[in-house]
């Protein structure tokens, strides 16, 4: 990687953490300058605007989270275990989240809902991609006869996604990981009602 590319990536990585903790509106160019050690000119050499930094930083942040989810899923065999492993990525969301500030998808969705259409569109695309991943895991479980064939996979994927993001929000808000833990535990009981018992 050339020096210019390294510098641009450095800006993206540092900005991703700042935006995820402070939000787009709450993060200034001065704070990005302080975090990167670069001048304003040094930053704008690579980016045309704060919006452009935010969009590329969000892409980076979502890729980091996706890598964590992919590793968690790959480390398990059954569909239910794969789904529950997703929660383990945020098991200590209060102290050790995959990216400082919590879930970038959740944070961006809340902040950009009515204020920043481009960020909202990127968050929406990421949500749809994550829903598709959950759907595929569940579909594989049906195909392998682990889960009942009459499942409404779209509804169940939406439910899993909502439990995860809701529990992350509650744990972050209270400063207690118990919401993610209980979300996982209760989801496990629910998913097992759809499990086909081996004979």
N, C-alpha and C positions, 0 to 999 in steps of 0.2 A: 504494500500500500504506500503510495506516494505521500510526501509530507503534507501537501494540501488536503488530500483525502483524509489523512489522520487528524488534521486539525478540524475539518468539518465533522468527522465522526465524534471527536471530543466535544464539540459544541452540542451535538445532538444528544449524546449520553448525559451530559451535565444538565442540559435543558429539560430532558425527559424527567429527571428526578425533581427538578424545580417545579415544572408544570404539574406534576402529579401530586406534589405537596401543597403548592400555593394556588393552583389553578391558572388558567390563561390570563384572566383579568388581574389576578393578584401577583403575577410575576412580571417584573420589569426588566428591560434590557440591561439596566445597571446591575441587577442581580445576576443575570447571565454573564455579564462582563466579570463580575467578582468571582463567580464559580469557575469560569474558564480561564481566567487570567488574561483575557484578551481585551483589546480596545474595541470601541463601538465600530470603528472602521474595519478592524480585523474580523469581527463577526459578520458585518454587512458585505464583506468581500465574498462570503459564501452564501448568504441569504438575502433576499430582496426585502424581507419584512419580518416582523415578529410572528405574523400569521404563518409564514412559510416555515419558520423554525418550529412553531407549535405543531404543524401538520407532520413534519418529518420526525419530530420527537415522539409524537403519538404513535406513528408507524413503528418506530424503534421499540417503544414501551410495550406495544401489543405483541410484537415479535418475541420479546423476552418472556412475556407471560405465556404465550403459545408454546414456546420451547419447554417451559416448566410443565404445562399441561400434557404435552406430548410425551415427555419422559415419565410422568406419573402414570399415564394410561398404558404405555408400553411395558411397564414393570408388573403388570397384572394380567391374569388369564381370563377370568370370567367378566362378563359385561357389568355385573353389579359392582365387582371389585374395582373395575376401571372407573366407573362413575364416582364411586366413593373416594378413589385416589385423587380425584380432582380437588376435593375438599382439603386434602392434605397439603396441597400447595399453599393454602392460606391458613393452615393449622395455627400458626403463630403470627397472624396478621397484625397484631398490636405491636410486637417487638421486632419481628423479622419477616416482613413481607417480601415477596420476590422483587419488588421495586418499592423504594421508599415512598410512602404516601398512600399505600394500599392498592386497590384495583384501578388501573388507568381507564378501563372501559367504564366502570361505575362512575368514577370521578368526572370523566369527560361528558358522559351522558347527562349527569345532573347539571353541570355548569353550562353546557352548550345547548341545552334543550331549546331555549328561545333566544339565544344570544349569538350563536356562532354556527351558521348552517354548514360550513365546510367541515368543522370538527364534528358536528352532529352526524353528518353523512358518513364520516370515517368510523365513528363509534357504532353507528347502525350496521355498517358493513361487517365490522368486527363481531357484533352481537350475532348477526345472521350466520357468520362463519362458525362461531362457537356453538350455536344451536345445531348446525349441520354436523359438527363433530359429535355432539352428544347423541343426536339422532342416529348417526352411523354406528356408534357403539351399541346402542339399544337394538338397532336393526340386526347387527351381527349376533347379538344375544338371542334374538328370535330365530335367526337362521340356524344357529347352532343348537336350537331347542333348549336353551337355558331359560328363556322367557316365553310367556304365553303368546301365541300367534295373533290374538285378538287385541293386542295393545294399540292404543292410539299414540303412535310414536311422536307425532308433532306436539301433542298436548303434554306428554310426559317429558319431552325434552325441554319444553317451556317451563314446566314445573321445576325440574332439576336446576335449570338456569336461575330461576327466580329465588329458589331456596338458597343457592350459593351466594348470589349477589346481595340478597337481603340479609343473610347472616354475616357477610363481610361488613356491610354498612352498620349493622347493629354492634358488632364487636369493635369496630373502629370508633363508633360514637361513644360507647361505654368504656372503652379501654380494657375490655375483657374478652378473651378468646372463646368464652363459653358458648357464644351464639353460633360460631362456626362448628364447634364440637357437637352441640345439640342438634344443629341442622343436619349434620352428617349422620348422627345416630338415628334421628327420626326418619330421615330419608332411607336409611338402610332397612328399617322395619317396613316401610312402605313398599320399597322395591321388591322385597322378599315375598310380598303377597302376590307378585306376578311371576315368581320363580316356578319353573316346572321341577317338581321333585323327582330325582332319579330313583329308579327302582332296582 
